[in-house]
Amino acid sequence: MDGSRVTVVVHGGKEVGKTTFIAHSLELYKSEVGPETTAAVHICGRDVAVTVIRNPEKLTSAHVAIVLIDLTVKDALRELPGSLEMAQRINPRAVCAVVATKADLYRLRKVATEDGVRFCESWPQGSVPLPYYETGLDPPDSILFAFQEILGRPLIDDFVQRKVTTEPELSQFINESMEWCLENGSANLLSHLRSLGHSIPPSLFPKHTDVLSQYFFTQQPPTPIPEFTKNDLSVAPESSNFEDTLDEPDEPLQVVDTRPTILVSPTHHLPWSDLSLTVFPSEFLCSRTLSGLTLSHVDLSGNLLAEIPLEIFLLPCLTFLNVSRNCLRSLPAIDGWGRRSRLQILDASRNSLGGGGSPLPQRRGGGDGAVSVPCAGDVWNVDLSHNDFTGFPSWVTRFPSLRVLDLSGNPQVIMYA
């Protein structure tokens, strides 16, 4: 793979819908699909020449192997190991994925989604679980979306690992790929880019506030799609020979959108560490998603923040706040947030906090970069290690429940009662 061309082998049993799958994947008519078909596919923000081959014997030259199974066939999963073993035996370097077709034929379905997911999670393919997708002709874009995601991962890996890529080229590719992921709702590829050590550019936060809110805060699809009928299907021009494979419904149907995404556990956790943030995006402070959540854990560590918004401390369910490894010289100060807060653990280590000594909290803007924290009765663990304190920060006495205090790594701290 050279980043501009990808070869894919698609194979499966009889009447599994190979031609339909290839046609939708390449956005062609079925009459245009042959034994080998090449077309441009928009992936990760760029057009990539993709050649799809139907003959599994040509797996030796393939970058990706897609095995199709029919959800209306009871023994579809039993036949799957043979196809996967053949693909991995012929070309161990090819990325394999399983795509289940005819997910919209819910009355004829014989394979449960849970069984397909369980099978693929147990199938060995290095350290990465075998991708599993379910597609149908409604929603009509589910096939194209699955195809783009399957090809996106090896394309990203190839571009990142290619030695001839310059730093500016790599940076542009990462930014374009992340924006493409946000525009298309591909949380899997976005998570993969982040796992490779690349941060979401701050410039994308204002533009994609709602999508990022879902990505970080909520459990992504599968979710029910609004009711549809056969008449809602996209109809190809008369010159095509697309075949109608849906049964005629007696009443409006409901189908599950099986477009794959990362499932973010709804643990009320805001995991925004190591994102290179210089300011906390104000859009999130007033977003419906943030205001509607009961956030208990907020991790903003490893960024470039010079201040923490007061609204973070005022989150009604906040119990854990990690703002370590930033550029903080002070923390928010306002009389009353302590009385309204349920904060228990505060980690503000490895910043530039200092100027302690006053037994009372300083108000915002009050002198010499002093940290000001009003009385908070639930706080019991505070980490202020590796800051710039030259004296004991007496404001910690405003935490009557305090049991653990770490002041190690400060220039000079004089402990006194």
Beta strands, then each sheet from edge to edge (+ up, - down):
strand 1: 5-12
strand 2: 36-43
strand 3: 46-53
strand 4: 64-70
strand 5: 95-101
strand 6: 132-134
strand 7: 269-271
strand 8: 297-299
strand 9: 320-322
strand 10: 345-347
strand 11: 381-383
strand 12: 404-406
sheet 1: 2+ 3- 1- 4- 5- 6-
sheet 2: 7+ 8+ 9+ 10+ 11+ 12+
end
